[in-house]
Amino acid sequence: MAAARFLVSGRVQGVGFRAATRGQARLLGLVGQAINLPDGRVEVRVWGLAERVDALERWLHVGPALARVDAVTRHAEEGAPEQVEFVID
């Protein structure tokens, strides 16, 4: 199982980014969460098959139609998932 933490910057809050990320993650069979950060970024933590985590990363660079993604940074994630599905907070 692969795990990653993504920080997504741009116009990613108030445009349905977290909900669209949840939909994409569920389609890929991933678990994790997406949360808005106080600095305007969205944090996405995800666990699943490596190729599916990579697929979500590619999607994060585009996001939903109303979003504008300026940057996506990937960090290693430690430990087991806290969720049994993908949730937004």
Rosetta silent file (secondary structure, phi, psi, omega in degrees, C-alpha in Angstrom):
SEQUENCE: MAAARFLVSGRVQGVGFRAATRGQARLLGLVGQAINLPDGRVEVRVWGLAERVDALERWLHVGPALARVDAVTRHAEEGAPEQVEFVID
SCORE:     score description
SCORE:     0.000 S_00000001
   1 L     0.000  134.865  177.546    0.000    0.000    0.000 S_00000001
   2 E   -98.721  154.586  177.799    1.250    3.464   -0.921 S_00000001
   3 E  -141.333  143.294  179.440    0.613    6.605    1.080 S_00000001
   4 E  -152.044  155.990  173.822    1.078   10.272    0.221 S_00000001
   5 E  -123.462  124.461 -179.446    0.279   13.756    1.446 S_00000001
   6 E  -113.560  139.801  171.133   -0.371   16.410   -1.195 S_00000001
   7 E  -114.882  121.121 -174.369   -0.515   20.170   -0.733 S_00000001
   8 E  -113.551  124.687  179.979   -2.458   21.857   -3.521 S_00000001
   9 E  -118.555  160.120 -176.989   -2.272   25.605   -4.037 S_00000001
  10 E   129.511 -149.656  174.227   -4.105   28.004   -6.307 S_00000001
  11 E   -92.503   86.013 -172.696   -7.830   28.732   -6.396 S_00000001
  12 L  -124.807    2.684  174.399   -8.756   25.508   -4.627 S_00000001
  13 L  -115.530  140.279  179.971  -11.096   26.621   -1.862 S_00000001
  14 L    78.973   13.953 -178.354  -14.733   27.498   -2.450 S_00000001
  15 L  -127.238   14.631  179.067  -14.779   25.839   -5.888 S_00000001
  16 L    79.894   18.621 -175.956  -15.756   22.261   -4.989 S_00000001
  17 H   -64.419  -46.556 -178.092  -12.175   21.015   -4.979 S_00000001
  18 H   -64.875  -43.413  179.995  -12.468   18.790   -1.900 S_00000001
  19 H   -64.362  -41.389  178.306  -15.749   17.213   -3.022 S_00000001
  20 H   -66.756  -37.360  176.752  -14.372   16.553   -6.507 S_00000001
  21 H   -63.294  -42.896  177.364  -11.208   15.082   -4.972 S_00000001
  22 H   -59.426  -45.169  179.354  -13.335   12.779   -2.828 S_00000001
  23 H   -60.861  -44.169  179.774  -15.236   11.626   -5.922 S_00000001
  24 H   -66.514  -42.800  179.744  -12.029   10.963   -7.851 S_00000001
  25 H   -63.115  -41.326  178.900  -10.409    9.158   -4.902 S_00000001
  26 H   -65.245  -39.567  176.290  -13.459    6.951   -4.436 S_00000001
  27 H   -60.412  -33.449 -179.261  -13.443    6.070   -8.153 S_00000001
  28 L   -86.687   -4.510  179.933   -9.826    5.015   -7.734 S_00000001
  29 L    75.326   30.044 -179.363  -10.562    2.978   -4.593 S_00000001
  30 L   -98.904  155.573  172.763   -8.458    5.191   -2.318 S_00000001
  31 E  -117.782  156.861  178.774   -9.021    6.123    1.316 S_00000001
  32 E   151.408 -149.103 -178.024   -7.979    9.323    3.057 S_00000001
  33 E  -157.051  158.144  172.863   -9.113   12.894    3.483 S_00000001
  34 E  -129.915  130.575 -179.559   -9.058   16.387    2.007 S_00000001
  35 E  -134.080  148.721  172.055   -9.096   19.470    4.210 S_00000001
  36 E   -78.700  136.413  175.404   -8.917   23.222    3.665 S_00000001
  37 L  -100.732  152.907 -178.391   -5.881   24.835    5.253 S_00000001
  38 L   -59.379  -24.465 -177.628   -5.943   28.349    6.747 S_00000001
  39 L   -86.165    5.413  176.695   -3.420   29.568    4.139 S_00000001
  40 L    97.757   -7.072  177.455   -5.789   28.794    1.228 S_00000001
  41 L   -86.664  167.848  171.382   -4.289   25.466    0.193 S_00000001
  42 E  -115.276  132.950  175.810   -5.960   22.054    0.295 S_00000001
  43 E  -101.548  129.624  178.723   -4.235   19.149    2.000 S_00000001
  44 E  -122.091  120.582  175.303   -4.959   15.684    0.616 S_00000001
  45 E  -112.153  132.248 -170.652   -3.822   12.583    2.513 S_00000001
  46 E  -146.127  146.675  177.055   -4.337    9.308    0.690 S_00000001
  47 E  -133.914  141.772  177.317   -3.650    5.553    0.956 S_00000001
  48 E   162.884 -166.483  177.837   -4.049    2.835   -1.667 S_00000001
  49 L   -63.041  140.038 -173.658   -2.354    1.062   -4.537 S_00000001
  50 H   -54.826  -44.397 -177.597    0.689    3.014   -5.771 S_00000001
  51 H   -67.655  -27.571  178.152   -0.544    3.404   -9.352 S_00000001
  52 H   -78.126  -35.560  173.743   -3.880    4.724   -8.091 S_00000001
  53 H   -63.024  -42.214  177.504   -2.206    7.231   -5.765 S_00000001
  54 H   -62.747  -38.252  178.142   -0.162    8.358   -8.783 S_00000001
  55 H   -64.109  -41.199  177.608   -3.371    8.671  -10.829 S_00000001
  56 H   -64.882  -39.221  178.354   -4.914   10.892   -8.155 S_00000001
  57 H   -59.072  -44.550  178.056   -1.765   13.031   -8.138 S_00000001
  58 H   -60.109  -42.371  179.504   -2.117   13.580  -11.900 S_00000001
  59 H   -64.409  -39.026 -179.234   -5.777   14.539  -11.394 S_00000001
  60 H   -59.896  -29.081  178.852   -4.868   16.979   -8.587 S_00000001
  61 L   -68.396  -17.681  179.412   -2.751   18.965  -11.043 S_00000001
  62 L  -106.989  -53.416 -179.601   -5.954   19.701  -12.993 S_00000001
  63 L    71.663 -173.218  179.466   -8.764   19.557  -10.418 S_00000001
  64 L   -74.556  169.555 -172.814  -12.420   20.381  -11.098 S_00000001
  65 L   -55.969  -39.130 -175.633  -13.567   22.898  -13.711 S_00000001
  66 L   -82.700   -9.768 -178.234  -13.848   25.928  -11.390 S_00000001
  67 L   -83.818  159.366  169.200  -10.443   25.403   -9.766 S_00000001
  68 E  -130.940  110.242 -178.035   -7.093   26.819  -10.802 S_00000001
  69 E   -93.875  120.138  178.032   -4.217   24.662   -9.604 S_00000001
  70 E   -92.763  -35.731 -178.013   -0.910   26.510   -9.355 S_00000001
  71 E  -158.884  148.133  172.981    1.160   23.814   -7.645 S_00000001
  72 E  -131.203  121.732  175.455    0.943   20.334   -6.156 S_00000001
  73 E  -112.199  140.554 -177.693    3.640   19.131   -3.795 S_00000001
  74 E  -112.525  135.292  178.252    3.897   15.502   -2.725 S_00000001
  75 E  -128.918  151.584  175.470    5.236   14.313    0.606 S_00000001
  76 E   -67.727  141.821  178.419    5.647   10.836    2.034 S_00000001
  77 L  -112.523  138.210 -178.679    2.867    9.846    4.431 S_00000001
  78 L  -104.355  156.043  170.907    3.543    7.619    7.412 S_00000001
  79 L    80.484 -176.661 -178.543    1.330    5.135    9.181 S_00000001
  80 L   -92.857  155.969  178.886   -2.002    3.552    8.447 S_00000001
  81 L   -65.393  146.222  177.067   -5.101    5.426    7.272 S_00000001
  82 L   -87.832  -13.988 -176.799   -7.432    6.765    9.932 S_00000001
  83 L  -113.213  162.635  174.477  -10.461    6.382    7.647 S_00000001
  84 L  -107.331    2.500  175.539  -12.073    3.434    5.898 S_00000001
  85 L  -150.106 -174.635  176.693  -13.173    5.651    2.987 S_00000001
  86 E   -97.384  126.756 -176.672  -12.271    9.060    1.557 S_00000001
  87 E  -124.873  160.442  172.223  -13.726   11.940    3.574 S_00000001
  88 E  -118.613  142.864  179.338  -13.637   15.735    3.471 S_00000001
  89 L  -120.888    0.000    0.000  -13.302   17.915    6.549 S_00000001
